[in-house]
Amino acid sequence: YGGYQHVRGGGHFSGRLTAPLCIAGGIAIQILKGRGIDIAAHIYSIGGAKDRPFDPMGETSDTLDALRCAAFPVLEEKAEQKMRDVIMAARAEGDSVGGVVECIVTGLPAGLGDPMFGGMEGRLAAALFGIPAVKGVEFGAGFKAASMKGSENNDPFAWEGDRVITTKND
């Protein structure tokens, strides 16, 4: 890192950077909420234990608020115990397990960002890969899209009453 690393634990990899980043994020979330943009996340999986995924067309405000207040944010209560069991089993073996955090953002205006390299997916991926533990980021079908035909991955939107739905993929 060009001599800027701190072997004592300071610098770019310091836990001391976590607090100001969290504070900045909390302020940003409040500003965005005032503009009708809502952000939440849940633990999608730990080891082989999985929660249900977010509805790609959005979740209720009550669901998102509950996740933000939860000590162990999952969408289905039964998933929490399964995940805790996986964690404890790995701990008993002196090991650890990885997991997946799924995020959702609602209320963004269509076409936000540039069409190519300045798009929101690229900007978010760059920021997320700044977290040392992050090893993959996916949007939509994500990694699964690599094994899909284009006709399978294409997922047109349609109206169902007053709700936007996808017509091919769930």
One Martini backbone bead per residue (centre of mass of N, CA, C, O) as a GRO file, in nm:
protein
  170
    1TYR     BB    1   0.055   0.064   0.017
    2GLY     BB    2   0.298   0.269  -0.014
    3GLY     BB    3   0.351   0.300   0.316
    4TYR     BB    4   0.037   0.331   0.449
    5GLN     BB    5   0.062   0.115   0.637
    6HIS     BB    6  -0.051  -0.033   0.959
    7VAL     BB    7   0.069  -0.280   1.166
    8ARG     BB    8  -0.105  -0.188   1.434
    9GLY     BB    9  -0.412  -0.126   1.291
   10GLY     BB   10  -0.424   0.108   1.121
   11GLY     BB   11  -0.580   0.291   0.896
   12HIS     BB   12  -0.762   0.150   0.642
   13PHE     BB   13  -0.806  -0.117   0.855
   14SER     BB   14  -0.956   0.031   1.069
   15GLY     BB   15  -1.204   0.029   1.309
   16ARG     BB   16  -1.216   0.348   1.325
   17LEU     BB   17  -1.380   0.370   1.049
   18THR     BB   18  -1.659   0.255   1.119
   19ALA     BB   19  -1.804   0.480   1.274
   20PRO     BB   20  -1.814   0.709   1.055
   21LEU     BB   21  -1.954   0.535   0.840
   22CYS     BB   22  -2.212   0.478   1.003
   23ILE     BB   23  -2.294   0.769   1.045
   24ALA     BB   24  -2.312   0.848   0.748
   25GLY     BB   25  -2.525   0.633   0.678
   26GLY     BB   26  -2.746   0.733   0.873
   27ILE     BB   27  -2.777   1.009   0.740
   28ALA     BB   28  -2.836   0.914   0.451
   29ILE     BB   29  -3.095   0.757   0.517
   30GLN     BB   30  -3.256   1.005   0.613
   31ILE     BB   31  -3.242   1.167   0.353
   32LEU     BB   32  -3.365   0.951   0.165
   33LYS     BB   33  -3.636   0.915   0.313
   34GLY     BB   34  -3.722   1.216   0.254
   35ARG     BB   35  -3.717   1.112  -0.072
   36GLY     BB   36  -3.848   0.804  -0.078
   37ILE     BB   37  -3.599   0.629   0.019
   38ASP     BB   38  -3.551   0.279   0.086
   39ILE     BB   39  -3.346   0.088   0.328
   40ALA     BB   40  -3.255  -0.266   0.348
   41ALA     BB   41  -3.171  -0.567   0.547
   42HIS     BB   42  -3.071  -0.920   0.541
   43ILE     BB   43  -3.029  -1.245   0.632
   44TYR     BB   44  -3.012  -1.493   0.397
   45SER     BB   45  -2.732  -1.647   0.482
   46ILE     BB   46  -2.592  -1.934   0.668
   47GLY     BB   47  -2.452  -2.131   0.513
   48GLY     BB   48  -2.734  -2.346   0.457
   49ALA     BB   49  -2.907  -2.128   0.585
   50LYS     BB   50  -3.233  -1.987   0.498
   51ASP     BB   51  -3.404  -1.731   0.384
   52ARG     BB   52  -3.609  -1.535   0.243
   53PRO     BB   53  -3.651  -1.342  -0.010
   54PHE     BB   54  -3.698  -1.072  -0.152
   55ASP     BB   55  -3.920  -0.892  -0.308
   56PRO     BB   56  -3.859  -0.752  -0.617
   57MET     BB   57  -4.118  -0.543  -0.570
   58GLY     BB   58  -4.114  -0.544  -0.262
   59GLU     BB   59  -4.179  -0.412   0.062
   60THR     BB   60  -4.297  -0.328   0.343
   61SER     BB   61  -4.245  -0.091   0.574
   62ASP     BB   62  -4.277  -0.278   0.820
   63THR     BB   63  -4.062  -0.483   0.736
   64LEU     BB   64  -3.822  -0.284   0.719
   65ASP     BB   65  -3.842  -0.176   1.009
   66ALA     BB   66  -3.800  -0.451   1.152
   67LEU     BB   67  -3.516  -0.504   1.046
   68ARG     BB   68  -3.379  -0.244   1.169
   69CYS     BB   69  -3.457  -0.352   1.479
   70ALA     BB   70  -3.316  -0.613   1.461
   71ALA     BB   71  -3.076  -0.828   1.593
   72PHE     BB   72  -3.184  -1.061   1.374
   73PRO     BB   73  -3.224  -1.009   1.040
   74VAL     BB   74  -3.525  -1.158   0.940
   75LEU     BB   75  -3.818  -1.265   0.772
   76GLU     BB   76  -3.803  -1.552   0.913
   77GLU     BB   77  -3.799  -1.689   1.219
   78LYS     BB   78  -3.695  -1.984   1.151
   79ALA     BB   79  -3.414  -1.893   1.035
   80GLU     BB   80  -3.262  -1.807   1.287
   81GLN     BB   81  -3.217  -2.083   1.427
   82LYS     BB   82  -3.069  -2.219   1.195
   83MET     BB   83  -2.833  -2.017   1.191
   84ARG     BB   84  -2.743  -2.052   1.484
   85ASP     BB   85  -2.676  -2.353   1.457
   86VAL     BB   86  -2.451  -2.320   1.247
   87ILE     BB   87  -2.270  -2.141   1.418
   88MET     BB   88  -2.238  -2.334   1.665
   89ALA     BB   89  -2.118  -2.573   1.511
   90ALA     BB   90  -1.865  -2.425   1.415
   91ARG     BB   91  -1.764  -2.343   1.692
   92ALA     BB   92  -1.733  -2.635   1.808
   93GLU     BB   93  -1.506  -2.680   1.564
   94GLY     BB   94  -1.334  -2.412   1.529
   95ASP     BB   95  -1.512  -2.242   1.328
   96SER     BB   96  -1.659  -2.100   1.029
   97VAL     BB   97  -1.899  -1.888   0.851
   98GLY     BB   98  -2.078  -1.783   0.591
   99GLY     BB   99  -2.259  -1.519   0.407
  100VAL     BB  100  -2.571  -1.342   0.323
  101VAL     BB  101  -2.658  -1.016   0.219
  102GLU     BB  102  -2.970  -0.857   0.168
  103CYS     BB  103  -3.075  -0.589  -0.035
  104ILE     BB  104  -3.297  -0.294  -0.036
  105VAL     BB  105  -3.437  -0.058  -0.277
  106THR     BB  106  -3.671   0.207  -0.262
  107GLY     BB  107  -3.764   0.488  -0.474
  108LEU     BB  108  -3.607   0.498  -0.720
  109PRO     BB  109  -3.527   0.644  -0.995
  110ALA     BB  110  -3.535   0.604  -1.308
  111GLY     BB  111  -3.208   0.611  -1.440
  112LEU     BB  112  -2.995   0.607  -1.235
  113GLY     BB  113  -2.732   0.721  -1.364
  114ASP     BB  114  -2.529   0.583  -1.577
  115PRO     BB  115  -2.531   0.357  -1.846
  116MET     BB  116  -2.247   0.257  -1.754
  117PHE     BB  117  -1.986   0.322  -1.540
  118GLY     BB  118  -2.198   0.521  -1.360
  119GLY     BB  119  -2.369   0.320  -1.241
  120MET     BB  120  -2.511   0.186  -0.964
  121GLU     BB  121  -2.388  -0.095  -0.971
  122GLY     BB  122  -2.088  -0.005  -0.994
  123ARG     BB  123  -2.080   0.177  -0.742
  124LEU     BB  124  -2.167  -0.032  -0.535
  125ALA     BB  125  -1.953  -0.245  -0.589
  126ALA     BB  126  -1.711  -0.069  -0.516
  127ALA     BB  127  -1.797  -0.019  -0.222
  128LEU     BB  128  -1.834  -0.318  -0.130
  129PHE     BB  129  -1.532  -0.405  -0.205
  130GLY     BB  130  -1.418  -0.233   0.045
  131ILE     BB  131  -1.500  -0.485   0.194
  132PRO     BB  132  -1.304  -0.743   0.278
  133ALA     BB  133  -1.538  -0.978   0.300
  134VAL     BB  134  -1.616  -0.922   0.016
  135LYS     BB  135  -1.670  -1.162  -0.278
  136GLY     BB  136  -1.969  -1.071  -0.374
  137VAL     BB  137  -2.194  -0.933  -0.631
  138GLU     BB  138  -2.553  -0.900  -0.689
  139PHE     BB  139  -2.797  -0.855  -0.952
  140GLY     BB  140  -3.063  -1.004  -0.952
  141ALA     BB  141  -2.966  -1.304  -1.079
  142GLY     BB  142  -2.673  -1.287  -1.124
  143PHE     BB  143  -2.491  -1.570  -1.124
  144LYS     BB  144  -2.727  -1.728  -1.261
  145ALA     BB  145  -2.713  -1.586  -1.547
  146ALA     BB  146  -2.474  -1.761  -1.666
  147SER     BB  147  -2.697  -2.020  -1.701
  148MET     BB  148  -2.868  -1.841  -1.886
  149LYS     BB  149  -3.073  -1.738  -2.106
  150GLY     BB  150  -3.182  -1.451  -2.234
  151SER     BB  151  -3.488  -1.534  -2.226
  152GLU     BB  152  -3.470  -1.596  -1.913
  153ASN     BB  153  -3.349  -1.321  -1.801
  154ASN     BB  154  -3.568  -1.183  -1.920
  155ASP     BB  155  -3.792  -0.942  -1.729
  156PRO     BB  156  -4.074  -0.823  -1.771
  157PHE     BB  157  -4.296  -0.572  -1.711
  158ALA     BB  158  -4.613  -0.533  -1.524
  159TRP     BB  159  -4.947  -0.487  -1.463
  160GLU     BB  160  -5.125  -0.548  -1.138
  161GLY     BB  161  -5.311  -0.324  -1.118
  162ASP     BB  162  -5.109  -0.126  -0.886
  163ARG     BB  163  -4.880  -0.341  -0.965
  164VAL     BB  164  -4.562  -0.439  -1.018
  165ILE     BB  165  -4.448  -0.701  -1.233
  166THR     BB  166  -4.320  -1.002  -1.323
  167THR     BB  167  -4.357  -1.232  -1.606
  168LYS     BB  168  -4.121  -1.470  -1.547
  169ASN     BB  169  -3.975  -1.404  -1.282
  170ASP     BB  170  -3.934  -1.440  -0.916
   0.00000   0.00000   0.00000
